[in-house]
């Protein structure tokens, strides 16, 4: 049985670099010029150290660095935390704990992403397991995908997923949360979005420092 622990590495010094693209929408009516701001930057996450947490379990300190261009120096912007248990993988992002993966890997598994925080339930499932994928210039022989949110109706368009690679960890993260006009389905342009955001992380480098 493939437990899946290698999709959430815990080795000290492990890092992943991403290109991040985000769009924020604010257009209250089609006749009003709206705001559709796009921001791109680079993000690096490093497993810097390990420690015993309040539950007397081993946890990881994840340092997060940011830069606007590849020519700039990295600057530390945030500290997150992570933990890999025998039954799941957890990550604390901006002081909110999420259940990212469920072990052992099973196509039929489902769980609440927000089971360990106060947010509304986001039922999560494995969409695919062990597929080969090419992301940019990187070939990943075995990947798994989790889908966190699928909700689409006449005025809402919500979708979120994460992609993990064996021995690397998170390689893609995508979230879309939009309030839309009724005709967005047949004409998906920015002017038919009333508010919301989209963001996309894509791996560009990884390794151990």
trRosetta pair geometry for C-beta under 8 A, 3 or more apart (Angstrom, degrees):
i j d omega theta_ij theta_ji phi_ij phi_ji
1 104 5.4 -6 156 -166 118 163
2 104 6.7 132 91 -172 47 107
2 105 5.5 -28 102 45 97 119
2 130 7.6 85 71 -72 171 122
3 103 5.2 31 178 -166 82 113
3 104 4.5 -86 -124 -112 51 90
3 105 7.0 108 157 1 18 81
4 7 5.2 -31 -179 18 82 118
4 8 7.6 47 137 5 84 96
4 101 6.6 -149 133 165 131 133
4 103 5.2 -154 57 -111 109 89
4 104 6.0 139 4 -158 103 54
4 105 3.8 120 -60 -37 131 106
4 144 7.1 5 -139 -19 118 162
5 8 6.5 -80 -164 52 46 88
5 84 6.4 90 -146 174 90 136
5 103 6.6 34 -66 -112 70 146
6 9 6.9 18 -161 -76 48 76
6 166 5.1 28 117 -157 115 79
6 167 5.5 -13 174 -61 106 57
7 89 7.9 -123 93 -20 87 157
7 101 6.5 152 96 -115 118 163
7 105 7.6 84 7 -70 143 129
7 144 5.7 -14 -125 27 157 123
7 164 4.3 73 -177 135 106 131
7 165 7.2 170 -131 85 78 18
7 166 5.9 -49 -80 -95 73 51
7 169 6.8 113 167 -108 48 40
8 82 7.6 -161 -179 174 106 128
8 84 5.1 157 111 -100 121 118
8 89 4.0 -133 -115 -115 171 153
8 100 7.0 133 -102 90 131 128
8 101 5.7 -146 -45 27 132 144
8 164 7.1 -30 -63 -153 68 146
8 169 6.0 73 -123 -116 37 87
9 14 5.0 -168 115 -146 131 173
9 47 7.4 -124 112 -20 92 149
9 167 6.5 49 -67 -163 124 33
9 168 7.0 -107 -10 148 128 4
9 169 5.2 -92 21 -50 92 105
10 14 7.8 132 118 17 6 141
10 47 6.8 160 -162 -147 38 159
10 50 7.7 54 174 -90 101 125
10 60 6.0 -146 -145 -62 83 138
10 82 7.7 -155 -109 109 82 115
10 84 5.3 -108 -60 14 126 133
11 14 4.6 98 74 -39 89 116
11 47 6.7 124 85 69 45 146
11 208 6.3 -43 119 -110 128 123
12 47 5.6 -128 -122 115 37 104
12 48 7.5 2 -152 149 85 14
12 49 6.7 33 -129 -106 115 33
12 50 6.6 -93 -77 -20 108 100
13 46 7.2 -26 -149 -168 30 96
13 47 6.6 -32 23 72 21 87
13 208 4.7 61 114 -170 107 80
13 209 4.5 -138 -165 55 93 73
14 46 7.3 162 86 -151 44 53
14 47 4.8 28 51 21 88 118
14 169 7.3 107 147 -10 132 133
14 206 7.8 4 -174 -175 81 90
14 207 7.6 -160 -142 112 55 29
14 208 5.4 -34 -90 -100 54 78
15 44 6.0 5 -174 -176 117 96
15 45 6.5 168 -149 86 66 49
15 46 4.4 -16 -97 -99 101 75
15 47 7.4 -141 -69 13 55 68
15 206 6.5 -170 96 -145 59 54
15 207 6.3 -7 56 62 89 62
15 208 7.2 147 13 -106 79 27
15 209 5.8 50 -11 -27 126 105
16 44 7.3 177 88 -148 41 56
16 45 5.5 -1 54 54 85 95
16 168 6.5 91 -93 174 118 90
16 169 6.0 -122 -36 71 142 112
16 170 6.5 175 78 71 167 76
16 171 7.2 -125 -156 -96 139 57
16 203 5.9 -63 -171 -121 107 102
16 205 7.5 163 -158 90 44 53
16 206 4.6 -5 -109 -105 70 99
17 42 6.5 1 -175 -178 101 104
17 43 7.1 160 -156 86 54 47
17 44 4.7 -18 -103 -100 79 85
17 203 7.1 95 76 -156 53 61
17 204 5.2 -61 104 63 99 90
17 205 4.2 15 42 55 120 93
17 206 6.9 -150 19 -67 71 53
18 42 6.9 163 84 -157 50 57
18 43 4.7 -12 59 62 100 96
18 44 7.5 -178 19 -77 69 39
18 45 7.8 27 -3 -2 109 97
18 173 7.8 -11 -137 24 156 104
18 201 4.3 -7 -176 -169 147 97
18 202 6.1 134 -155 63 84 33
18 203 5.8 -51 -97 -92 73 39
18 204 6.5 136 -127 5 21 89
19 40 7.0 -1 -180 -168 93 99
19 41 7.9 173 -155 93 56 29
19 42 5.9 -36 -102 -102 56 72
19 43 8.0 158 -101 21 10 79
19 201 7.4 154 76 -153 42 50
19 202 5.3 -17 56 60 90 92
19 204 5.4 77 -23 -39 93 127
20 40 6.8 165 87 -150 57 51
20 41 5.5 -15 60 64 103 72
20 42 7.0 162 13 -105 86 19
20 43 5.1 51 -26 -9 126 118
20 199 6.7 -3 -172 -172 94 104
20 200 7.1 161 -151 84 50 49
20 201 5.2 -16 -100 -99 81 74
21 38 6.9 -12 -169 -167 90 97
21 39 7.5 160 -153 84 45 47
21 40 5.0 -10 -102 -100 74 88
21 199 6.9 172 91 -150 50 57
21 200 5.0 -5 58 56 93 98
22 38 7.2 161 85 -151 45 50
22 39 5.1 -13 61 59 94 93
22 40 7.8 174 21 -78 64 43
22 197 6.7 -6 -173 -173 97 106
22 198 6.9 171 -152 90 52 55
22 199 4.0 -8 -105 -104 88 95
22 200 7.6 -177 -75 21 51 60
23 36 6.3 -2 -172 -178 106 79
23 37 6.8 162 -151 83 54 47
23 38 5.0 -17 -98 -97 84 73
23 39 7.8 175 -80 19 38 68
23 197 6.6 164 86 -155 56 58
23 198 4.7 7 50 53 101 97
23 199 7.5 -172 22 -74 59 55
24 35 7.1 -12 105 122 90 103
24 36 7.5 179 83 -148 48 35
24 37 4.9 -4 52 55 95 99
24 39 7.9 23 -3 1 100 108
24 196 8.0 -162 -150 105 50 34
24 197 5.1 -17 -105 -104 64 92
25 34 6.8 13 -168 154 75 131
25 35 7.2 156 -155 90 32 66
25 36 5.4 8 -108 -109 73 76
25 178 6.8 30 44 -125 146 94
25 190 6.8 -160 -117 -158 115 87
25 193 4.6 -44 -175 123 159 126
25 194 7.4 94 132 89 116 24
25 195 5.6 172 102 -144 90 26
25 196 5.2 5 52 56 115 65
25 197 6.8 -165 16 -77 80 40
25 198 7.9 50 -18 -3 109 91
26 34 5.9 -179 94 -167 49 92
26 35 4.4 8 55 52 98 104
26 36 8.0 -162 31 -67 57 48
26 195 5.5 30 -108 -114 55 83
27 30 7.4 53 150 -92 116 36
27 32 6.6 168 -164 84 71 91
27 33 7.8 -94 -124 150 96 24
27 34 2.4 -35 -93 -95 96 149
27 35 6.9 -169 -61 30 72 49
27 36 7.1 -5 -40 -53 118 92
27 190 7.3 112 -14 150 151 82
27 191 6.5 -128 155 -138 163 47
27 193 6.3 88 40 88 118 68
27 194 6.0 -118 76 -134 73 34
27 195 7.3 -166 35 -64 55 56
28 32 5.9 3 60 58 85 145
28 34 7.3 168 11 -101 51 99
28 194 6.4 47 -123 -159 29 89
28 195 7.7 24 -82 -51 57 103
29 32 4.6 78 62 8 88 107
30 181 7.0 34 -59 -77 111 152
30 191 5.6 68 -136 165 81 102
30 192 7.3 11 -96 -89 107 52
34 190 7.2 -160 77 145 129 100
34 191 6.9 162 19 -117 127 59
34 193 7.9 173 130 81 165 81
36 190 4.7 -1 -96 -166 159 139
36 193 7.6 95 -101 67 112 125
41 66 6.0 19 147 -169 132 98
41 67 6.8 175 -173 89 94 34
41 68 5.3 -58 -120 -113 94 47
42 66 6.9 147 83 -157 57 51
42 67 5.1 -14 61 64 106 82
42 68 7.5 102 18 178 85 1
42 69 7.5 64 -1 -161 119 5
42 70 6.5 94 -37 -79 158 65
42 204 7.5 -58 -134 34 105 143
43 64 6.7 -17 -168 -169 97 95
43 65 7.2 147 -161 80 47 53
43 66 5.7 -14 -104 -102 67 74
43 201 6.8 -54 49 -128 133 114
44 64 7.2 156 81 -157 52 47
44 65 4.3 -12 59 60 103 103
44 66 7.6 -159 22 -68 75 32
44 74 5.9 -38 32 -127 138 137
45 62 5.5 -1 -171 179 101 110
45 63 7.4 157 -154 81 49 45
45 64 5.4 -13 -101 -103 74 76
45 65 7.8 -167 -72 22 30 72
45 80 7.5 -28 -136 43 115 124
46 62 6.9 153 74 -159 40 59
46 63 4.8 -17 61 60 98 95
46 64 7.9 -173 21 -76 71 32
46 65 7.2 32 -4 -5 110 109
46 209 6.7 -5 -138 4 122 136
47 50 8.0 15 172 -60 103 81
47 60 5.2 -39 -145 -174 101 129
47 61 7.5 114 -162 74 53 52
47 62 5.9 -34 -97 -101 54 73
47 82 7.4 -70 -108 46 100 129
48 61 4.9 -56 61 98 101 101
48 62 6.9 152 4 -119 88 18
48 63 4.5 63 -41 -12 132 111
49 60 7.5 161 88 -154 38 58
49 61 4.8 10 57 39 82 119
50 58 5.7 2 180 -170 120 97
50 59 6.8 160 -156 83 70 37
50 60 5.4 -36 -101 -99 75 62
50 61 7.2 -152 -82 8 24 80
51 58 7.6 150 79 -149 26 55
51 59 5.9 -29 67 65 74 86
51 60 8.0 146 22 -98 72 18
51 61 6.5 52 1 -33 112 104
52 56 6.1 -2 -179 -144 109 42
52 57 7.0 146 -150 67 66 19
52 58 6.4 -42 -96 -91 59 49
52 59 7.4 110 -137 17 14 86
53 56 7.4 -86 73 -18 59 14
53 57 5.6 -21 44 61 101 73
53 58 7.7 90 0 -179 90 5
53 59 4.2 56 -41 -8 120 134
53 81 7.7 103 -94 177 130 143
53 83 7.1 -57 -4 -81 148 136
57 83 6.5 61 118 -153 121 134
57 85 7.5 -13 -173 -94 150 92
58 83 7.2 147 97 -134 57 90
59 81 5.6 11 166 -178 122 112
59 82 6.9 156 -167 79 77 37
59 83 4.6 -47 -113 -81 80 102
60 81 6.5 149 78 -161 57 61
60 82 4.5 -21 61 63 113 88
60 83 6.7 179 13 -76 83 48
61 79 6.4 -27 -166 -164 92 108
61 81 6.3 -32 -105 -105 45 76
62 79 7.0 138 74 -165 56 55
62 80 4.4 -28 71 73 114 87
62 81 6.3 -178 14 -91 93 20
62 82 5.5 63 -35 -8 126 108
62 91 7.7 -7 9 -145 153 99
63 76 6.1 -49 -174 -129 109 106
63 78 7.9 148 -162 86 46 52
63 79 6.1 -27 -105 -107 57 74
64 76 7.4 101 75 -154 49 62
64 77 5.8 -65 104 64 92 86
64 78 4.2 -13 59 67 123 94
64 79 6.9 -163 14 -82 90 24
64 80 6.1 59 -32 -1 122 102
65 74 3.9 20 167 -179 137 115
65 75 6.3 145 -155 67 83 28
65 76 5.6 -49 -97 -91 78 46
65 77 6.6 123 -131 7 27 88
66 74 7.2 119 49 -153 23 71
66 75 6.1 -40 62 64 72 82
66 77 4.6 13 7 -13 117 142
67 70 7.4 109 104 -96 128 24
67 72 4.1 -179 -165 84 118 115
67 73 6.8 -175 -101 88 132 27
67 74 5.4 -90 -38 -100 117 49
67 75 6.6 121 -78 12 77 82
68 72 5.8 68 44 -1 75 152
69 72 5.2 106 59 -8 76 100
72 75 8.0 -46 147 -14 115 98
78 94 7.7 -42 -156 -77 134 71
80 91 6.5 16 160 -179 124 93
80 92 5.8 174 -170 85 75 68
80 93 5.4 -3 -127 -101 126 55
80 94 7.7 -28 -99 -27 95 44
81 91 7.2 163 89 -158 49 51
81 92 4.1 11 56 43 94 119
82 89 7.3 -3 -172 -179 99 90
82 90 6.7 164 -156 91 53 59
82 91 4.8 -13 -105 -107 84 75
82 92 7.2 -143 -67 18 40 73
83 89 7.4 174 91 -156 50 51
83 90 4.7 -1 58 58 93 103
83 91 7.9 -174 23 -76 62 39
84 89 5.0 -13 -112 -111 73 85
84 90 7.8 -166 -78 25 31 67
85 88 5.3 18 56 53 110 65
85 89 7.2 -163 28 -80 70 35
85 90 7.0 42 -6 -6 105 104
85 103 7.8 -168 90 34 71 123
86 103 6.7 -128 155 86 41 131
87 102 7.0 -21 162 -156 70 68
87 103 5.6 -160 -154 62 24 88
88 99 5.3 -31 177 -154 143 100
88 100 7.6 137 173 51 90 60
88 101 6.2 163 -159 87 63 58
88 102 5.3 -25 -104 -109 88 51
88 103 6.1 -159 -74 14 31 85
88 111 7.3 -171 -109 166 129 174
89 99 7.5 115 73 -166 48 55
89 100 4.8 -53 96 64 97 103
89 101 4.1 28 31 43 113 101
89 103 7.3 88 -26 -28 84 108
90 97 5.8 2 -177 -171 116 99
90 98 6.7 159 -154 80 66 44
90 99 5.8 -36 -99 -102 78 52
90 100 6.6 161 -111 6 21 90
90 116 6.7 3 -132 31 127 160
91 97 7.4 165 87 -148 33 55
91 98 5.5 -16 62 58 81 95
91 100 5.3 46 3 -37 107 129
92 95 6.6 4 175 -122 103 20
92 96 6.8 157 -156 72 62 31
92 97 4.9 -27 -96 -91 79 72
92 98 7.7 166 -90 15 30 70
93 96 5.7 -32 69 62 71 87
93 98 6.5 -1 14 2 108 118
96 117 5.0 36 -163 -117 85 154
96 119 7.2 47 -161 -24 130 122
97 116 4.3 -61 103 110 116 120
97 117 5.4 169 54 -57 69 98
98 113 5.5 -10 -159 175 98 84
98 114 6.8 -36 -118 -88 75 50
98 116 7.2 -167 -95 53 13 104
98 117 7.0 -27 -74 -6 57 128
99 102 7.2 39 158 -68 112 81
99 111 5.7 -88 115 130 137 129
99 112 6.8 72 42 87 131 56
99 113 5.8 -155 57 -141 78 34
99 114 7.8 -111 19 -25 91 12
99 115 5.3 10 -8 34 136 109
99 116 6.1 121 -43 1 93 109
99 124 7.5 -169 92 37 94 145
100 113 7.6 46 -92 -136 36 85
100 146 7.3 161 176 38 62 165
100 162 7.1 -50 -159 71 96 160
101 105 7.9 -35 -177 -88 110 83
101 144 7.9 75 -125 99 118 139
101 146 6.8 -133 -97 -55 68 144
101 164 7.2 -9 -78 -14 131 163
102 105 7.8 126 88 -100 69 42
102 106 7.6 -59 104 35 109 93
102 109 4.8 -163 87 164 135 140
102 110 8.0 31 9 87 158 3
102 111 4.9 146 -63 -12 133 140
102 124 7.9 154 -17 97 112 111
105 109 7.3 -120 -160 8 34 141
105 126 6.8 98 -161 -91 83 158
105 129 5.8 132 163 -131 124 131
105 144 6.4 -109 -134 -108 134 153
106 109 4.2 105 70 -33 95 103
106 126 7.1 162 82 18 41 143
107 126 5.6 -113 -126 87 41 122
107 129 5.8 -107 -77 -3 86 129
109 125 6.8 161 92 -141 59 65
109 126 5.9 56 56 -3 95 111
110 123 6.0 6 179 -176 115 95
110 124 6.5 160 -157 80 64 47
110 125 4.5 -24 -102 -89 87 89
111 115 6.7 -58 169 -26 94 136
111 123 7.7 159 86 -151 22 56
111 124 5.5 -26 68 60 70 99
112 115 4.0 116 81 -59 107 90
112 121 5.0 -67 -134 -145 118 88
112 122 6.5 111 -161 58 65 52
112 123 6.3 -41 -97 -95 62 49
112 124 6.9 128 -131 10 11 93
113 122 4.1 -29 39 79 117 110
113 123 7.7 -115 -4 -51 87 2
113 124 4.6 101 -53 -39 92 128
113 148 5.1 30 -50 -139 152 109
114 117 5.1 -78 -161 57 80 95
114 118 7.9 -67 174 67 112 17
114 119 4.1 -104 -143 73 145 100
114 120 6.6 75 64 80 160 31
114 121 6.0 -149 58 -114 110 32
114 122 5.3 90 -7 17 104 93
115 121 7.9 43 -74 -121 62 81
119 122 7.3 -5 118 -15 118 105
122 148 5.1 16 154 176 125 91
122 149 5.6 -47 -151 -74 111 90
122 160 7.8 -18 -169 59 138 134
124 146 5.6 14 -178 179 109 111
124 147 6.8 171 -149 84 62 46
124 148 4.9 -15 -101 -109 96 62
125 146 7.0 164 83 -150 29 69
125 147 5.8 -14 59 55 80 92
126 129 5.8 23 167 -58 134 98
126 144 6.3 -47 -142 -175 108 106
126 145 6.9 112 -163 78 61 57
126 146 6.0 -47 -98 -97 51 66
126 147 8.0 112 -151 14 8 80
127 145 4.3 -48 58 100 106 111
127 146 6.8 155 1 -123 89 13
127 147 4.7 81 -51 -23 118 110
127 161 6.8 -19 -2 -134 145 129
128 131 5.2 -4 148 -13 126 129
128 143 7.7 32 102 101 106 87
128 144 6.8 -170 95 -146 62 47
128 145 4.7 38 43 30 88 111
129 144 5.1 6 -119 -115 60 94
130 142 5.0 -29 -142 -148 62 95
130 143 7.4 136 -128 53 10 38
130 144 6.8 19 -37 -75 45 81
131 142 7.4 113 53 -144 24 43
131 143 5.4 -45 68 59 75 89
131 144 7.9 130 22 -86 81 35
131 145 7.8 -9 32 -12 123 105
132 139 7.3 0 -174 -176 99 90
132 140 6.9 174 -152 93 54 57
132 141 5.3 -28 -110 -149 94 40
132 142 7.0 -28 -80 -69 60 37
132 143 7.3 119 -116 8 15 96
133 139 7.9 174 94 -152 39 51
133 140 5.3 -5 62 60 81 102
133 143 4.9 -23 15 11 119 148
133 163 7.3 -56 63 -177 166 139
133 165 7.8 -120 55 -93 108 103
134 138 7.0 163 -156 86 58 46
134 139 5.1 -25 -103 -101 82 69
134 140 7.5 174 -90 20 31 71
135 138 5.2 -17 67 66 83 99
135 140 6.6 18 7 -3 106 115
135 163 7.9 160 -75 105 139 142
135 171 5.8 165 20 155 169 123
135 172 6.5 -150 -121 -53 141 111
135 202 6.2 -167 -179 -166 113 95
135 203 5.7 63 115 54 141 99
136 202 6.5 123 -37 152 115 119
136 203 7.2 -137 20 87 126 69
136 204 6.2 9 43 -111 176 63
138 171 7.8 -136 95 -152 140 132
138 203 6.3 -53 42 105 154 114
138 204 8.0 178 -18 -144 125 23
138 206 7.8 67 -126 16 156 108
140 143 5.1 69 115 -57 127 107
140 165 4.0 -89 -149 -127 140 128
140 166 7.3 146 -175 31 97 75
140 168 6.9 -81 -118 14 121 144
140 171 6.5 -107 -52 -38 158 173
141 166 7.1 -51 70 44 84 123
142 165 7.1 119 83 -158 57 64
142 166 4.2 27 78 -10 108 131
143 163 5.7 6 179 -177 125 97
143 164 6.4 157 -158 82 73 45
143 165 5.0 -36 -99 -96 86 66
143 166 7.3 -119 -78 -11 40 77
143 171 7.1 -76 -124 38 120 135
144 163 7.4 167 84 -153 40 54
144 164 5.2 -13 59 60 87 98
145 161 5.9 5 -176 179 100 121
145 162 7.2 167 -152 86 57 44
145 163 5.1 -20 -101 -102 80 75
145 164 7.7 179 -82 20 33 71
146 161 6.4 169 89 -156 50 70
146 162 5.1 -1 56 55 98 90
146 164 7.6 35 -4 -5 100 108
147 150 6.2 15 161 -39 124 110
147 159 8.0 -46 -156 -164 99 78
147 160 7.3 129 -164 87 56 56
147 161 4.7 -29 -104 -100 62 98
148 160 4.2 -39 63 94 108 110
148 161 6.5 -177 10 -89 80 38
148 162 7.2 50 -25 -5 113 94
148 175 8.0 -27 62 -103 128 95
149 158 5.1 -73 149 145 120 103
149 159 6.0 -178 96 -133 86 20
149 160 4.1 48 33 25 107 101
149 175 7.5 50 42 -136 131 85
149 177 7.9 -7 121 -84 156 92
150 158 7.3 161 -145 97 11 79
150 159 5.8 34 -106 -112 58 78
151 156 5.9 -26 125 122 102 124
151 157 7.9 170 94 -149 66 17
151 158 4.2 9 57 56 98 114
151 159 7.7 -160 34 -63 57 57
152 156 6.7 -154 -129 98 32 74
152 157 5.4 29 -119 -119 86 62
152 158 7.0 -155 -66 36 59 61
152 159 7.4 8 -56 -52 104 101
153 156 5.2 34 42 44 90 91
154 182 5.4 -7 -177 -123 102 75
155 179 6.1 3 162 -161 87 73
155 180 5.9 -172 -154 61 41 65
155 181 7.7 0 -118 -118 73 10
155 182 7.1 -29 -74 -78 77 60
156 178 7.2 146 -159 84 45 59
156 179 6.4 -26 -99 -107 62 57
156 180 7.1 175 -80 19 11 91
157 176 6.3 -43 125 134 92 115
157 177 7.9 165 88 -147 60 20
157 178 4.4 -8 59 60 100 108
157 180 5.4 43 -7 -17 113 132
157 184 6.8 -112 -35 120 137 144
157 196 7.8 120 61 125 88 177
158 176 6.6 180 -140 97 31 73
158 177 5.2 25 -115 -114 87 66
158 178 7.3 -166 -69 29 55 61
159 174 7.6 -12 116 121 91 105
159 175 7.6 178 94 -149 52 39
159 176 4.8 13 52 51 85 107
160 174 6.5 -175 -142 99 49 63
160 175 4.2 10 -110 -112 101 77
160 176 7.0 -164 -68 27 64 58
160 177 7.8 6 -54 -53 109 91
161 172 7.8 11 106 111 91 103
161 173 7.9 -166 96 -145 49 41
161 174 5.6 7 53 56 78 100
162 170 6.0 -50 -173 -131 114 101
162 172 6.8 167 -156 90 46 64
162 173 5.1 -2 -111 -107 85 73
162 174 7.7 -176 -80 25 45 65
163 170 7.4 101 76 -155 50 58
163 171 5.4 -60 102 66 96 89
163 172 3.9 24 38 47 116 102
163 173 7.7 -139 26 -62 71 43
164 168 7.5 175 -175 78 63 86
164 169 6.0 -59 -145 -176 93 31
164 170 5.6 -45 -98 -89 78 43
164 171 6.6 134 -125 7 24 86
165 168 4.0 13 79 44 107 123
165 169 7.1 -9 52 44 72 24
165 171 4.8 48 -11 -27 110 136
165 203 7.7 -53 4 -4 133 165
168 171 6.0 39 112 -64 134 107
168 203 7.3 23 161 -126 139 160
168 206 5.0 29 -143 153 105 166
169 206 7.8 178 42 -141 91 137
170 173 6.1 14 -180 -51 123 105
170 201 7.6 25 145 101 113 135
170 203 7.8 168 119 -65 59 109
171 202 7.5 15 158 -157 69 47
171 203 4.0 -50 -152 -18 77 134
171 206 7.8 -59 -102 -47 91 144
172 200 7.6 -21 -164 -168 87 80
172 201 6.4 164 -152 87 39 73
172 202 5.7 8 -108 -107 83 61
172 203 6.8 -83 -56 -7 61 88
173 199 7.6 -5 112 112 94 96
173 200 7.3 166 86 -152 58 36
173 201 4.1 23 44 39 96 114
174 199 7.3 -174 -142 93 44 54
174 200 5.1 9 -107 -110 84 77
174 201 7.6 -140 -61 29 52 66
175 197 7.5 21 107 104 100 95
175 198 7.1 -177 94 -146 57 44
175 199 5.6 10 52 50 91 86
176 196 7.6 46 179 151 63 128
176 197 7.8 -154 -138 100 40 50
176 198 4.8 5 -109 -111 78 90
177 196 5.0 -156 104 -156 62 107
177 197 5.9 13 55 52 92 75
177 198 7.8 -179 26 -76 56 52
178 184 7.8 176 125 -170 132 162
178 193 5.3 -68 -161 -139 121 108
178 194 7.9 124 176 44 79 68
178 195 7.4 164 -153 88 56 42
178 196 3.6 -167 -108 66 48 164
178 197 7.8 -160 -75 33 68 27
178 198 7.3 0 -56 -55 107 94
179 193 7.3 104 74 -169 52 67
179 194 4.6 -57 104 65 98 109
179 195 4.8 14 42 53 113 83
179 196 5.5 164 9 -42 67 110
180 184 3.7 -33 173 -23 133 160
180 192 6.0 29 -164 140 92 84
180 193 5.5 -44 -106 -110 76 56
180 194 6.4 -176 -104 5 17 88
180 196 8.0 -32 -52 5 72 142
181 184 5.2 134 60 -42 69 91
181 192 4.3 -100 37 -160 117 78
181 193 7.5 -98 -1 -62 85 19
181 194 6.6 126 -49 -42 72 96
183 186 5.7 -60 -170 51 76 97
183 187 5.2 11 140 33 101 109
183 192 6.0 -103 82 -134 81 135
184 187 6.7 -89 -128 71 24 64
184 188 5.6 58 177 -104 72 63
184 192 4.3 167 -93 136 76 121
184 193 6.8 85 -115 -72 129 61
185 188 7.1 9 -133 -62 12 92
187 192 5.7 132 99 -36 93 155
188 192 6.8 -114 -130 67 27 131
189 192 5.5 89 61 10 69 102
190 193 5.6 -56 -159 26 45 113
193 196 6.3 -99 -176 40 113 109
203 206 6.1 -15 -165 -40 123 113
